[in-house]
């Protein structure tokens, strides 16, 4: 049967696929729109499978905060090229995904992928989008935190996002302080809120590095442990958020800065997502 331009355009509106792909699918399906849609989806799966080992170093980070400001969500949608990442449709897709995730109370990436998107799942929609765009697409990160006040920050390039949770707010307006701390996290990439949040494997690795450095400097074996512990304290000061020097005023630590904003104000959690 003859495939008209109106038929091709109708399928394009239904699926968002390219004009030539729609024409080929309709021709193969002998004008049956449902079959044509299936053909395009299968094509998407083939593209997805062929690009499964590709790296997705570009993309966009989206964030949402609940109306009462106590819960924040971060999601990163990644792709292969900057050209796709900057595409308006790609950005809109990322924002739609986080909206669906928040509306359905998803708590993990796996839960997000299983959620419905129109008449299919988000996982299937991503495969469909992969076929349409021709690049691997992935939800690379999905993070949630809760606190008395959660403040977001998205860096200007759209590829780095932060959520910071503040507690002991005493009803104070902590939006500006939260933004300052979120920007600190973006810039300095701390490993934990404080030393109690540093995992045991990181501590062990830092101690071993400290010992090796001291050994290389010719320090006696009986002094290595003490020297390594001193280096560990320096690591805590430089690499844990509350102990870090405040980048806007290095005469204060982040802990001191927050306490000066409101007595007892501190951070209970943060999440940082960086693409690339």
C-alpha positions in Angstrom: 0.0 0.0 0.0 1.0 3.6 -0.6 2.4 5.4 2.5 1.4 9.0 2.5 3.2 12.0 4.0 0.3 12.4 6.4 0.8 8.8 7.6 4.5 9.4 8.1 3.8 12.6 10.0 1.1 10.9 12.2 3.6 8.2 13.2 6.2 10.8 13.9 3.9 12.6 16.2 3.0 9.4 17.9 6.6 8.3 18.5 8.9 11.2 18.0 11.1 9.1 15.6 12.7 10.6 12.5 10.7 11.0 9.2 12.8 8.4 7.3 12.6 5.9 10.2 8.8 6.4 10.3 8.4 5.8 6.6 10.6 2.7 6.7 8.6 1.3 9.6 5.2 2.0 8.0 6.4 0.4 4.8 7.6 -2.7 6.6 4.3 -2.8 8.6 2.3 -2.4 5.4 0.6 0.7 6.9 -0.3 -0.8 10.2 0.4 1.9 12.8 0.6 -0.5 15.8 3.1 -2.7 14.0 5.1 0.3 12.9 5.3 1.5 16.5 6.6 -2.0 17.5 9.1 -1.9 14.7 10.4 1.5 15.9 10.6 0.2 19.5 12.6 -2.9 18.3 14.9 -0.6 16.4 15.4 1.3 19.6 16.3 -1.9 21.4 18.8 -2.8 18.7 20.4 0.7 18.9 20.4 0.4 22.7 22.1 -3.0 22.6 24.7 -1.9 20.1 25.6 1.1 22.3 25.5 -0.6 25.7 29.2 -0.4 26.2 29.4 3.3 25.3 30.3 5.9 28.0 27.8 8.6 28.9 29.9 11.5 29.9 27.4 14.3 29.0 23.9 15.0 30.3 21.9 17.0 32.7 21.1 17.1 36.4 17.6 17.9 37.6 16.5 18.6 41.2 13.2 18.8 43.0 12.4 20.0 46.5 9.1 19.3 48.2 6.8 22.2 49.0 7.6 22.1 52.7 11.4 22.1 51.9 12.2 18.9 53.9 12.9 16.5 51.1 15.1 16.8 48.0 15.6 14.6 44.9 18.5 14.6 42.4 18.4 12.8 39.1 21.0 12.7 36.3 20.1 11.8 32.8 23.2 11.1 30.7 24.1 10.7 27.1 27.2 10.4 24.9 27.5 13.9 23.4 27.2 17.5 24.5 25.1 18.2 21.4 22.3 15.8 22.7 22.7 17.0 26.3 21.9 20.6 25.2 18.9 19.5 23.1 15.7 21.0 24.5 13.8 17.7 24.2 16.5 15.9 26.2 16.3 18.4 29.0 12.5 18.2 29.0 12.7 14.4 29.2 15.0 14.6 32.2 12.6 17.0 34.0 9.6 14.7 33.1 11.4 11.7 34.6 12.2 13.4 37.9 8.6 14.7 38.1 7.3 11.1 37.6 9.8 9.8 40.1 8.8 12.3 42.8 5.0 11.9 42.1 5.3 8.2 42.6 7.6 8.3 45.7 10.4 6.4 44.0 13.4 5.7 46.3 15.9 4.2 43.9 17.0 4.2 40.3 15.6 0.7 39.8 12.2 1.9 41.1 12.3 4.9 38.7 13.0 2.7 35.7 10.0 0.4 36.6 7.5 3.4 36.7 4.9 3.9 34.0 5.6 6.4 31.2 2.4 6.8 29.1 1.6 3.1 28.1 5.1 1.7 28.7 7.8 1.9 31.5 10.4 4.5 31.9 13.1 1.8 31.1 11.3 1.1 27.8 10.9 4.8 27.1 14.7 5.2 27.5 15.2 2.4 25.0 12.8 4.2 22.6 14.6 7.5 23.1 17.9 5.8 22.4 16.6 4.5 19.1 15.3 7.9 18.2 18.4 9.9 19.2 21.0 7.3 18.3 22.9 7.6 21.5 23.1 5.7 24.7 20.8 7.3 27.4 20.9 6.4 31.0 19.6 7.5 34.4 23.1 7.5 36.0 22.2 8.7 39.5 19.1 9.0 41.6 19.5 10.4 45.1 17.1 11.6 47.9 17.8 13.3 51.2 15.5 14.5 54.0 16.2 17.2 56.7 14.5 20.2 58.4 15.5 22.2 55.3 16.9 20.8 52.1 18.6 23.3 49.7 19.5 22.5 46.1 22.2 23.9 43.8 22.8 23.2 40.1 26.0 24.5 38.6 25.7 26.7 35.5 26.8 24.0 33.1 23.9 21.8 34.3 26.2 18.8 34.8 26.8 19.2 38.5 24.1 19.2 41.2 24.0 19.2 45.0 21.5 18.7 47.7 22.3 19.8 51.3 20.2 19.0 54.3 20.3 21.4 57.3 19.1 20.6 60.9 18.7 22.6 64.1 17.4 25.5 62.0 15.3 26.9 64.9 12.9 28.4 62.4 15.6 30.6 60.9 15.7 31.4 57.1 18.6 29.2 56.1 18.2 29.3 52.3 21.2 31.5 51.7 23.4 29.5 54.1 22.3 26.3 52.5 23.2 27.7 49.1 26.6 28.7 50.3 27.2 25.2 51.7 25.9 23.5 48.6 28.3 25.6 46.5 31.1 24.6 48.8 30.2 20.9 48.3 30.1 21.5 44.5 33.6 23.1 44.5 35.4 21.0 47.2 33.8 17.6 46.8 34.0 16.5 50.5 33.9 12.7 51.2 31.5 13.0 54.2 29.7 15.4 56.5 32.3 14.8 59.3 34.9 12.3 60.3 32.3 10.0 61.7 30.8 9.6 58.2 34.1 8.5 56.5 33.9 4.8 55.7 36.4 2.4 57.2 38.1 1.5 53.9 38.9 5.2 53.2 40.4 5.6 56.7 42.5 2.4 56.3 43.7 3.6 52.9 44.7 7.1 54.2 46.6 5.5 57.1 48.5 3.2 54.7 49.3 6.2 52.4 50.5 8.2 55.4 52.8 5.3 56.5 54.2 4.9 53.0 54.9 8.6 52.7 56.7 8.7 56.1 58.6 5.6 55.2 59.7 7.1 51.9 60.9 10.2 53.9 63.1 7.9 56.0 61.2 8.1 59.2 61.8 5.2 61.7 59.3 2.4 61.7 58.2 3.0 65.3 57.1 6.5 64.3 55.0 5.6 61.2 51.7 5.0 63.0 51.9 8.3 64.9 52.8 10.2 61.7 50.1 8.5 59.7 47.5 9.4 62.3 48.6 13.0 62.1 48.1 12.9 58.4 44.7 11.3 58.9 43.6 14.3 61.0 44.7 16.6 58.2 42.7 14.5 55.7 39.6 15.0 57.9 40.1 18.7 58.0 40.5 19.0 54.3 38.1 16.4 53.1 35.1 16.4 55.5 32.5 19.1 55.0 32.1 20.6 58.4 35.8 20.8 59.0 36.7 22.3 55.6 37.6 26.0 55.4 34.7 28.0 54.1 35.6 29.1 50.6 34.0 32.5 51.0 35.8 33.2 54.3 38.8 30.9 55.0 39.1 32.2 58.6 36.1 29.9 59.4 35.3 26.3 59.0 31.9 25.3 57.6 30.8 24.3 61.1 31.7 27.7 62.4 30.0 29.5 59.5 26.8 27.7 60.1 26.9 28.2 63.9 27.3 31.9 63.2 24.2 31.9 61.0 22.0 30.3 63.7 23.3 28.7 66.9 23.5 24.9 66.5 22.7 25.0 62.7 24.5 22.1 61.0 24.4 19.6 58.1 23.0 16.1 58.5 23.4 14.9 54.9 24.4 15.9 51.4 24.4 14.4 47.9 26.6 15.6 45.0 26.2 14.4 41.4 28.7 15.3 38.7 28.5 14.1 35.1 31.7 13.5 33.2 
